[in-house]
Amino acid sequence: MDNSTLLNLAGTFGTPLYVYDGDKIEEKINALRGAFPDIRIKIKYACKANTNISVLSLMRSLGVEVDVVSPQEMHLAFKAGFSPDQITFTSSGVGFEEIEECLAEGVLVNVDNLSALEKFGQKYGNTRPLFIRIRPNVQGGGNLKISTGHGNSKFGIPVEQKAEILRLVNQYNLNIVGLHQHTGSDIKDGETFLQAAEVMFELAMSFGNLQYLDFGGGFKVAYREGDAVTDMKDLGEKLSARFRDFCKAYGRELELWFEPGKFLVSESGFLLAQVNVVKNNPNGTLLGLNTGLNHLIRPMMYDAYHDVVNLSKAGRPAEKKYNVVGYMCETDDIAKDRDLPETAEGDILAIRNAGAYGFTMASNYNSRFRPAEVLVYQGKEYLIRERETLEDILKNQVLITF
């Protein structure tokens, strides 16, 4: 999406504003499919990255199914038009009542601990299909906060507990149709996927009725020019070859599933904000925006890098270094030491790679309103979430007068 379009959207809808490029989402879907041309793959969008129901609707229209991590996300998926057979619920230490709620709706459930596996067996036996999430003990991800497959991770049943898994499966005659793992996010080395695959392939031979193997997501996206990304072509060739070998040894062809979240939506998103103040400090110049950690917490939570562009001065050369900060009563550094054109109060900046874990992790901290959201697809722009108001913040509060 070009800078002039973004600037026009800021003028039309105001700031702060989330903007998503639907054509970029479609491009990323096609890139993943294109990396596995000869394999039966299924893309299950990990919707925790961005749960706007219009984004979900676009995914559905493009033939992508959905992975949810809460009953609430399941109901959002229903609202967007997904049927139960297109939804997988990947639980993470949830109460068993959440598993029961999703099963009652006909959704395929993925359990991540032995306790839930036993409770499932006691109540449902082999009457419902089931996924099991395995922890492969493979280190992957950009940092420990987004690494989920290592030996100290809370996610999945450790592969060392294979005997306990099989004991419960046999005891309750469970209908295990798939195995799942997710190593982490920002994995640029395809070897990490291959290491986890070997663990999955070995374990899978102990289950006779599998239909699917799910390798999660975590493909690395570019946050700045020259960033290393996952080589999808190389990964596709290597993993496809090993998957074909496995299927031959297993005795039939299975489906290969992926659950990308960030990969599909991160690069599509922009958070547009206005410069409230230019503060010339002895140690550097600050650009204070009308947004902050309440709208985009990733720089503070994950030390994530987000490129920043001055849309109002697009095309002008960078002249000065700035620290870009938020307007919260909290330290919320968005970007440090960024080379930008001479920037003035009122200029509109775009924070890039804001399509994933932006709005979904937003809050009303400082009683600020969450932004509006706009989707642009095939040349048309759609307001897909209205800006919040004070009534939204007060909606569920109860005033007790003393």
N, C-alpha and C positions, 0 to 999 in steps of 0.2 A: 504494500500500500504506500503511495507516494506522500510526501510531506504536505503538499497542498491540499490533498483530500483530508488528511488528519486535521490540518488547521481549519478547514471549512467545517468539519464536524464539531470542533471545539466551539466555533462561533455559533453553530446551530443549536447544540445541546448543552453548552456550558461546560465548566470544569469544576472539580475533577471529573474525569470521564474515562470509563473503560471502553476500548474499541477492539473488536475482533474481526480479523480478516478471514472470512469463510473460504475464500479461494486458497489461502495458505493451508488451512486445515485439510481441504481436499487434496492438495499437493502432497502433504505428508502421509495421508492415507495411501495414496497411489504409490509413494516411494516405498512404503513398507510392503505392500502387496507385490510390487515389482521386484523386490529382493528375494522373493520365494515363489517364482513362477511355476514351478513344477511340484509344489507341495500343497496339500489341502490345509490352508491356514485359515484361522478365524481371528479377527481383531475384536477384542473386548475392551472398549474404551474405559480406562480407570477414571470414572467421572468425578472422583474427589478433586481432581485438578481444576475442573470448572463445571459446575452443576447447573448453569443457567439452562432452563428447559428448552430454549430455542437453539442453543448449542447442541443439546442432546438430540433435538429434533433433526438438526442438520446431520449429525452423525448417523442417525437411523436412516435418513434418506440416502446416505452414501453407502449403505450396506454394512455399517459397523454396529456391533452389539455392545453391551455395556456390562461393566463390573462395578458393583456397589459395595460399600463397606458399612452401611447402616440401613435399617428399614426406611428411614426418611429418604435416603437416596433412591431406594427401590421405588418409593411412591412418586418421586420426581420423575423417574424413568417411565413409570406408567403414564404419568401426565404428559410426557413427551411422545407417547405413542408406542413404546416398547411393550411387547407381550412377555408373559412370564418366562417362556422358553428362550428369550433373548437376553435374559438377565442372570448373572451369577452374583451371589452374595459371598464375599470373602470376609469371614469373621476374623477379628483380632482380639481375643480375650474378652469377648462380649458375654453378657448373661445369656443363658440358654433360651430365655424367652424371646430374644431377638431371632435366634435360629428358628424357633417354632413359628414366629410371625412370618418369616420369609417362606418357610416350607408351606404354610397355610395358603400362601398366594401362588404356589406352584413354581417357585424360584429354586434353581439349583444352588445348593449350599456347599461352601468350602470351609471345613473345620481346621483349626490350627492348634489343637491341644488334645491330649489323651482323655481328659475329663469330658470334654464335649463329645468326643468320639464314643465314649461309653454311654453317655446319656442318650445320644442319638440311637445307638444300638438297642438300649433298653426300651425306648419308646416306639421306634420305627422299624427296627430289624432291617430286613432287606426290601421293605415296601417302597423306599425312596432311593433314588440315585444319590451319590455323594462324592464330593471332591475331598482330597486330603492335601493340606499345605505342608510341605516338607521344608525344613531348614537344612540346606545342603552344606553349611559350614564353608562357604566360599566367600572370600572378602571381595566386595565390589561396591562401587559408588564413589561420588566425589569427596565425601567426608563421612565421618561416623554418624552424623545426624541423618544422613540419607542412605546409610548402608544397612541392609536388612537381612542378609544371608549369612553373616559371620557367626562364630561360635558363641558370642555373648548377646546375640540379638534376641529380642522377645518374640520374634515372628516365627511361626511354623513349629512343627514337631521335629526335634532333632533327628537326623538320619540315624544316629546311634540307637534310637529307640525303635528300630525296625521290628524287633521281636515283640515288643509290647503292642505295636500297631497291628501286626499280623495276628496276635492272640485275640485282640478285640474284633478284628475283621472276621476271623473264623468263628469266634464264640457267638457272634450275633448274625453271622452269614450276611455281612454288609455288602451292598451293591456298589463297589467303588468303581466309578466310571472315569475318574481322572485324578492325576497327581499334579500338584502346582508348586512352583517356587518363584520367589522374587528376590533377586540378589541385592538390588539397590537402585539408586538413580545416578545419572551422569556417568554411565559406564561407557568409556570410549574404546576399551579393548575387547574385541570379540572373543578373545580367549576366555574371559570370565564367563560368558554364556556357555562356551564349550565345556568348561570345567563343571559348571552346574549341570549341564546336560548329561555328562557321564554319570554323575550321581543319580540323576533321575532315571536314566536308562537302566542302570543296574538294579535300582529298587523296583522299577516297573515290571521286571521279569517275575516278581513275586505275586503279581496281581493278574488274574486271568481274564478279566472282563473290561479292561480299559478301553475307552473310546477317544480320550483326549490326553495330551500332555501340555501343560500350561507353563510357559517360561517367563511369565510376568512381563515387565517392561524395563525401563531404566536407560533407554538409548540416549546418548549424549547429544545435546543440541548446542548450537553456537550462541554464545552470549556477546561476543565481540568479534570483530574482523580477525580472521586467522585462527580462531579457536579450533581445537581438535574436536572432531565429532565421531560418532560411531560410523565405521565404514560398513554401511548396510549391504553393499554388494558382496564384500568379502565375507561378512557374517552370514549372509544368505547362502552363499555357495558352500561354506564349510559346515554350517549347521544343517542345511538341507541334505548334504551327503551323509552326515552321521545319522540324521533322522531316518533316511531311507534304509540305511544299514540296520538300524534298530528295528524298524517295522518288519523288515525281512526276517530278522531273528525272532521277533515276537509272533510272527505268523499272520499278521494282517496289517492293513494300513490304518493308522490313527490320524486324528486331526492335530495339528500343531497350533496352539493358541498363544497369542501375545496380549498383554494388557497395558498398552502404552497410555500414559496420561499426558505428562509434560511434552513428550515427543510430538503429539498431535496438535496441542493447542498453545504451547509456550510462545513460539515465534509468531503466532497469529495476533498476539495481544499487545496493546499499547495502553499505558495509563497517561492521559493528558492532564497537565496541571499548569496553573498560572503562577508566575513569579510574583509573590506578594512584596518581597523586600530584597534589596541588594545591600548587604551589610559588609562594609569594608573594614575588616579586622586587621590588626598588625600582622597576624600570622596567616592571612589569606582571606579571600573574598567569599562570602556565603551568599547562596541564592536560596531564600526561604520560600517554599512553595505552599500552595493551598491544598496540600495532601501530606501524608506521612505514614507512619507505621500502622495507623488505623486502616489504611487502604492497601498498603503493600508492605508486609512485614518481612519478606524474604531477605532483604539486605541486613536487617538486624538479627533475624533468627538464624540464618544460614551463612552469613557473610557473603551473600550472593551478589554477583556483579550484574548490573543492569546498565546497558548503554543509555545515554541521555542525549537527546537532540533538541536544539533550539529551533522550533518550527517557524517562529517569527523571523528568524534570521537565516533561513535555509539558503544554502548556496554561498554564504559568506565564509571566509576563512576563519579558523580558530585563532583567537588573539590572546586568550587569557585562561588561566586555570581557576576553576571554581570548585567549592565544596557545595553540593546540593543537599539541602536539609529539609525536614518536614516542619509542620506547624504545631506539633504536639507538645504538651507539657511533659516532655520526655526527650532523651537523646535519640533522635531518629535520623541518622545519617543515611541518605539514600545513595549518594555517590560522592567519592572523594577525588580531588585533584583531576578534574575533568577539563580537557581543552575544549572551549566553546567560543563562538563569536562573542563580541562585546554584548552583554546581556543587560536588559533594562527591566524595571518593574512593569508588569503587564504582559511581558513576553510569554508565549505558550511553549512549554517543553513537553516532549514525548519521552516517556520511560519505556524502553523496549522490553521484549520478552516477558510481558506481563499477563499473558493469556492463561498461565497455569499457576495455581496457588496464589492468586492475587485476590480477586473478590471472594473466593471461597474461604480465605483466611482473614478477611476483613472484619472489623469490629466497630462498635460505637464508642470506643474509648474516647474520653473527654466529651462524651455525649455528642460527638460529631456524626453527621449523616454519612451513610455509605453512598458511593457514587451511582450515577446512572450507567447503563451498559448499552452499547450499540453494536450490532452485527452488520457487516458489509459483505454481501455475497452477490456475485455476478452483476456487479454494477449498481446494486440497490442497497440502500441503507435502511436498517430496521432498528427502532428503539425496542430493546428486549428487556429492559428493566428501568422503571422510573426512579428518579432520585428520591431518596428517603426524605421524610419530613419529621417535624417534632411529634406529630401524631403517631408515627411509626415507633418512635422511641418510647412514647407513653402507653402504647397499646395494651401491654400486659402488666403494667404497673398498677398497684392499688394504693391509693392515698389514704393513710390513716391520720386523722386530725387529732392532735393532742391538746 
